[in-house]
Amino acid sequence: PPQLPYSIGSPMSNIDFKIEKICPEETSGLLKIRIGQGEWINTGDRAEQDKQGHVIITGRETQSIRRGDRWVSPQEIEEAILNILGIKDAYVYKLEEISSTGNEHIIAEVVPENIFIFSYDKFYNTLSEILPPYKIPDKIIVKEFIEKTEQGKPKRKPCYQLPDRFTFMKHLMAYKRSEIIFSLYETGILDQLNGHTNPIQIAINLGLDVNAVEELLNTAEKLGIITAKPAHENNNMQPFIRLESLLSKSYSCRDYIEDVLKKGIIGRKFEKQEINNDFLNAYQEAMHGDASQARVLHGYRKIKSLLPCTILEITVSHGTYSAIISKSNPRSKNYLLRIGKLSASSSSEDKVIPITELDGKTFDLIIINNAIHYPVLHCDIHYLLSHLSKKGVLFIDDIFLSEEDSFPEITIDWLTHGGIRLKTLKEVKNYCHYSTPHIMAVPGYKLHYFIIIPRGNDHE
């Protein structure tokens, strides 16, 4: 009957069924059927029978979760979770206990409508009013969204193992490549690599051992770090090398990675420590220095037609868009909201209005400049769209929206001193489910994208 979800009705006249239970207290059991006097067939489904005689499927046997002498249906728990106000998706599955009790943990992945106001305590209390104690999940994992297959089913979690010995050893020794680059940078050799000076001359110029310099440069060439062949002109890489050198000794080292694995992002060292000025300067120079001006000017051309208007820039930098707009469009009203511990003071502070809250304010243009990954309300796409004027536009400029196979090492930075929200274009598209964002790749920048999202009907 349509009013009974998952009911398969009553058996036909020539079909028998039985529901096998481990103990009488169970409400559901393994469904078996037979035709006529034939053998009983295991359907693989768990089912229960209501007072009207209808057979209701509660889940697959392989997916059912054992709790003592009872079996629990993940589907039933998912339905209960989805009935809680403010929850838009859920995925429940089992995880075997490390002990040999035979019991299994209940894990629930939950997608709140607003992740920033989600309360674990309130969620548990509400769920406890719906379900008995043995059906309450042991672990709640809050997600932005649940990855699903093309068929709409949640993707199974992968079970990892080490690759072949050669591949593993190659990765095990990969840190030596970075150490070579840092050594070339700190000894001054990098500045000498102009395509005209040979290793002997470089060693003599810098007062270094000739044989060691020659051997190191030969190794660097074999690794593809440098080349003796004609190469494309490269932009100034020193700021990035300086930043990565400092990261290798601090926020991206093994101690910080281990720390975030144990304590999570909220409790990590980065949130509790004062930022070293050398690191802060290196970060700003690499991420938002002279090298970033070309991309910002490119982005400015995309939004220039919207000016003059009321603008909000949300950024981890000193407000590069605000600086350009305040000079070229003085009639625009510029607001600036700096995010995170690595942000810097604005170079146009006298022409920009600093703010910390958006309550009651609307803007014609909101720019998120390299801050979309931060797990704070002020960087949330849905929240920002609600603060746009009727014809307002959200403009995202981010240099680290990677594809699945592009520079996965960046994740270490996100884990130890950044944010892990919306890391890829795919995640942004999934999060903007109500509209199709206009995405533009930035020429010359592999991971850099501009994304334009209009206010949309969802926020009328």
KAVENBEL-V978188 format. One line per field, one symbol per residue. psi: psi as a letter, one per 40 degrees, with the letter a starting at -180 (. if undefined). burial: 1 if it has 9 or more other C-alpha atoms within 8 Angstrom, else 0. A space follows every 10 residues. Layout:
psi->???
burial->???
This chain:
psi->idegieheai iidehiiihh idideidiah hiiihbeaih hheeiiiiha deehhhheii ddeihhgbei hhhddddddd deehheheii hhiihiidif eeiiihhhhh hidhdeehhd dddddddded iideehidhh hhidihhiid eeihhihihi iiaidddddd ddeddddddd ddddddeedd eegeeehidd dddddefihd dddddddddd ddeediieih iihiiheddd ddddddddeb eeiddddddd ddeiddeidd eeiihhdddd dddddddfad dedddddddd ddedeeiiah ihhhieaegd ddddddddge eihhihhhii eeiiiiefde eihhieiehe iiidhhhhhf eeehfideeh dddddeeiid fihhhhhhef giidehgedd ddddddeaif igdidddddd dfdeihihhh ihhehdehih hhhididef.
burial->0000001110 0000111010 1000010111 1111100000 0101111110 0001111111 1011111001 1111111101 1101001011 1111001000 0111111111 1100100000 0010011100 1000111001 0111010100 0001000000 0000000100 0000001001 1101100110 0000001011 0111010101 0011011001 1000100000 0000000011 1110111100 1110011011 0011001111 0000000011 0111111110 1110010011 0000000111 1111111111 1110110011 0111111110 0111000110 0110000100 0011111111 1111100011 0011101110 0111111111 1110000000 0111111111 1111101110 0100001000 1100001111 1111100000
